[in-house]
Amino acid sequence: MKLPDDRVQSAIDEVPEPKKVFIVRKACPKRLKEVTDFGQTKSLKKSTNSLAQGMYKTPGSIRSIVLGQSESQPWKNTLPSQSESQALSQTQVAKMACRDTYVKQLMAQMGSKCIQKRISAINQLVDDCILKPGIIMSCIFPVFDTIRARLVESNRMVNLHMLKALGTIIPQMKERLHKVVFLLIPAIVDNHLNSKTNAIYSTALAAIRSVVHNLDNSLLMEILVTKAQLISGNAKTDLTDTVAGMVMELYPRRPKMVEQQVLPLLWHMLAVCSRSAATVTLFRALYSHMGPRLWAAAACQPLSIRKGLQHLLSSA
């Protein structure tokens, strides 16, 4: 049946216009689409391109959003400019030149044939360690090479003066001392710790104690243990006593390292001088931390060493 035209028009007017629904996916702007109620889609490529172009045209705004900066703050470049790089390079070159000049002058003065000039050079080095520690630390290897040379030379007056100077130099250089301890310890121990001159011997022992006081003992234990096993005389006793004191400080922090490095010294002392005061001191330092485990650690040692240890354990 055909409806009148006026009723058809009225029915058409009552039908609602299609509504547009937008689905926005932030992860990918290209997927933005316009969806109608009838399932028809319309690409918003043109709108997305316009938005992207606007973003790239205004980097300051995007960066300010990301970094939390206001648009009024300019974007700062953290990379140094060419002029800054050149200035930095020139500064480094100047420092290297200054260091090289200092080392040449120090070596020339320390190696002078005149004893008084060598002593004056030692005094100057002490002053430099106090007033200019930076330049000394920057060339610490050549500096301690010259110190070692003065410790091993034949003139006892220069030896003694250098040993006394170490009382000031070592505390000043303690931040870098671990780098040169392999130069310093042998020069002191091998040449002066068994000296018959009381002033040299006592000053050398004071220098060793200063190194122990100013350096992490874990960096020093191995070289002192090795020297204690190889050297003889008063130096063996002094180094063994020094190691025993280090055990008391270091064992709570590094028990495995102490046992690995110090037990061989105890076995050595039990083999060569089991009744000496230094051996007893070292035994007590280890036994205070290890207890009965010390006897178990000696299970694979020769019978003479185990007998010496048994004697110490029975009197502990």
C-alpha positions in Angstrom: 0.0 0.0 0.0 1.4 3.3 -0.9 1.6 5.9 1.8 0.8 9.5 1.2 3.7 11.8 0.4 3.3 13.9 3.6 3.5 10.7 5.8 6.6 9.5 4.0 8.3 12.9 4.6 7.2 12.8 8.3 8.8 9.3 8.7 12.0 10.5 7.1 12.2 13.5 9.4 11.8 11.2 12.5 14.9 9.1 11.5 17.9 10.4 13.6 21.0 11.4 11.8 24.0 9.1 12.1 26.3 9.9 15.0 30.1 9.9 14.6 32.2 7.9 17.1 35.9 8.5 17.4 38.3 5.7 18.6 41.8 7.1 19.4 44.7 4.8 19.9 47.6 6.7 21.4 50.2 4.1 20.5 49.8 4.6 16.7 48.3 7.9 15.3 48.0 6.3 11.9 45.2 4.0 13.1 42.9 6.9 14.0 39.7 6.2 12.2 36.2 7.8 12.0 33.5 5.2 12.5 29.9 5.8 11.7 26.9 4.0 13.1 26.6 2.1 9.7 30.0 0.5 10.0 31.5 2.9 7.4 35.0 4.1 8.1 36.8 7.2 7.0 40.6 7.6 7.3 41.8 10.5 9.2 45.2 10.4 7.5 45.1 14.0 6.6 44.3 15.1 10.2 47.0 12.8 11.6 49.6 14.2 9.1 48.6 17.7 10.1 49.1 16.9 13.8 52.4 15.2 13.2 53.6 18.2 11.1 52.6 20.5 13.9 54.5 18.4 16.4 57.7 18.5 14.4 57.4 22.2 13.8 57.2 22.9 17.5 59.9 20.8 19.2 60.2 23.1 22.1 56.6 22.4 23.1 57.0 18.7 22.9 60.3 18.7 24.7 58.9 20.9 27.4 56.1 18.5 27.9 58.4 15.5 28.1 61.0 17.2 30.4 58.5 19.2 32.5 60.0 22.5 31.3 58.1 25.6 30.4 58.0 26.7 26.8 59.8 29.9 27.8 62.9 27.9 28.8 65.3 27.3 25.8 66.5 23.8 25.0 70.0 23.5 26.4 72.6 21.5 24.6 74.7 19.5 27.0 77.5 18.8 24.6 80.5 21.1 24.8 81.0 23.5 21.9 84.1 23.3 19.7 85.6 26.3 21.5 85.0 24.6 24.9 86.6 21.4 23.7 89.6 23.2 22.4 90.0 25.1 25.7 89.7 21.8 27.6 92.3 20.2 25.4 94.7 23.1 25.9 94.2 22.9 29.7 95.1 19.2 29.6 98.2 19.8 27.5 99.3 22.5 29.9 98.8 20.2 32.9 100.8 17.5 31.2 103.6 19.9 30.4 103.7 21.2 34.0 103.8 17.6 35.3 106.6 16.7 32.9 108.6 19.7 33.9 108.1 19.0 37.6 109.3 15.4 37.1 112.4 16.4 35.2 113.4 19.0 37.8 112.7 16.5 40.7 114.8 13.7 39.1 117.6 16.1 38.4 117.7 17.4 41.9 117.2 14.0 43.6 120.0 12.6 41.4 122.5 15.3 42.0 126.0 14.4 42.9 125.9 16.8 45.8 124.6 15.3 49.0 123.2 18.6 50.2 121.3 19.1 47.0 119.7 15.7 47.3 118.7 16.5 50.9 117.3 19.9 49.8 115.3 18.1 47.1 113.8 15.7 49.7 112.7 18.8 51.8 111.2 20.4 48.7 109.3 17.2 47.9 107.8 17.2 51.5 106.7 20.8 51.0 105.1 19.9 47.6 103.2 17.0 49.1 101.7 19.4 51.6 101.1 22.4 49.4 100.7 20.8 45.9 99.4 17.3 46.5 97.6 17.3 43.2 100.7 17.5 41.0 102.4 14.8 43.1 99.5 12.4 42.8 99.4 13.0 39.0 102.9 11.7 38.7 103.1 9.4 41.6 105.1 6.6 39.9 108.1 8.8 38.9 108.0 10.5 42.3 108.2 7.2 44.2 110.9 6.0 41.8 113.0 8.9 43.0 112.1 8.1 46.6 113.1 4.5 46.2 116.4 5.6 44.6 117.2 7.7 47.7 116.3 4.8 50.0 118.6 2.3 48.3 121.6 4.6 47.7 124.8 4.1 49.7 124.8 7.3 51.6 123.3 6.7 55.1 122.6 10.4 55.7 120.4 10.6 52.6 118.7 7.3 53.6 117.8 8.5 57.0 116.6 11.8 55.7 114.4 10.1 53.2 113.0 7.7 55.8 112.1 10.6 58.1 110.4 12.4 55.2 108.2 9.4 54.6 106.6 10.2 57.9 105.0 13.2 56.2 104.7 11.9 52.6 102.9 8.7 53.4 99.8 10.3 55.1 99.6 12.9 52.4 99.7 10.3 49.6 97.5 7.7 51.2 94.8 8.0 48.5 97.3 6.7 45.9 99.6 4.8 48.1 98.3 1.4 47.1 99.7 2.0 43.6 103.3 2.3 44.7 103.4 0.1 47.8 105.3 -2.6 45.8 108.1 0.0 45.3 108.1 1.4 48.8 107.9 -1.7 51.0 110.8 -3.7 49.5 113.0 -0.5 49.5 112.4 0.0 53.3 112.4 -3.7 54.4 115.3 -5.0 52.4 117.7 -2.1 53.0 116.9 -0.7 56.5 114.8 -3.0 58.7 117.8 -5.0 59.7 120.1 -1.9 59.9 122.6 -1.9 62.8 122.2 1.9 63.0 119.5 2.4 65.5 118.2 5.7 64.1 117.8 4.1 60.6 116.2 0.9 62.0 113.7 2.7 64.2 112.8 5.2 61.5 112.3 2.4 58.9 110.0 0.5 61.3 108.0 3.7 61.9 107.6 4.1 58.1 106.3 0.6 57.8 103.8 1.2 60.6 102.7 4.4 58.9 102.0 2.5 55.7 99.9 0.0 57.6 98.0 2.8 59.4 97.2 4.8 56.2 96.5 1.9 53.7 93.7 -0.7 53.6 95.4 -3.7 55.1 93.8 -6.0 52.6 96.1 -4.4 49.9 99.2 -4.8 52.1 98.9 -8.2 53.7 100.3 -10.3 50.8 103.5 -8.3 50.4 104.3 -8.2 54.1 103.6 -11.9 54.5 105.9 -12.7 51.6 108.7 -10.4 53.0 108.3 -12.0 56.5 108.9 -15.4 55.1 111.9 -14.4 53.0 113.8 -12.1 55.3 115.7 -13.0 58.5 116.9 -11.2 61.6 114.9 -8.5 63.4 113.0 -7.7 60.3 111.3 -11.2 60.4 110.2 -10.6 63.9 109.0 -7.1 63.2 107.0 -8.1 60.1 105.5 -11.1 61.8 104.3 -8.9 64.7 102.9 -6.4 62.2 101.0 -9.1 60.3 99.6 -10.4 63.6 98.2 -6.9 64.4 96.7 -6.7 60.9 95.0 -10.1 61.4 93.1 -8.7 64.4 91.8 -5.7 62.3 91.2 -7.5 59.0 89.9 -11.0 59.9 86.3 -9.8 60.7 86.1 -8.3 57.3 88.0 -10.7 55.1 88.3 -14.1 56.9 89.0 -16.2 53.9 91.6 -13.9 52.5 93.4 -13.8 55.9 93.4 -17.5 56.3 94.7 -18.0 52.7 97.5 -15.5 53.1 98.5 -15.7 56.7 98.3 -19.4 57.6 101.4 -20.1 55.3 103.3 -17.6 57.4 102.3 -19.4 60.6 103.4 -22.8 59.2 106.7 -21.2 58.2 107.3 -19.7 61.6 106.4 -23.0 63.4 109.0 -24.7 61.1 111.9 -22.2 61.7 111.3 -20.7 65.1 108.3 -22.2 66.8 109.1 -20.9 70.3 109.7 -17.3 69.3 107.6 -14.5 70.7 106.6 -13.4 67.2 105.3 -16.9 66.4 103.2 -17.0 69.6 101.8 -13.5 68.8 100.8 -14.6 65.3 99.3 -17.9 66.6 97.2 -16.1 69.2 95.9 -13.6 66.6 94.7 -16.4 64.4 93.4 -18.6 67.2 91.3 -15.8 68.6 89.3 -15.9 65.4 89.6 -19.4 64.1 89.5 -21.4 67.4 89.7 -25.2 66.9 89.5 -24.8 63.1 93.2 -23.7 63.3 94.1 -27.3 64.3 92.0 -28.7 61.5 93.7 -26.4 59.0 97.1 -27.9 60.0 96.0 -31.4 59.3 98.0 -31.6 56.0 101.1 -30.0 57.4 104.3 -31.9 58.3 104.6 -33.6 61.7 107.1 -31.0 63.0 104.7 -28.1 62.3 101.7 -30.0 63.9 103.8 -30.7 67.0 104.7 -27.0 67.3 101.1 -26.0 66.9 100.0 -28.6 69.5 102.4 -27.1 72.0 100.9 -23.7 71.4 97.4 -25.0 71.7 98.1 -26.7 75.0 99.4 -23.5 76.4 96.6 -21.3 75.0 
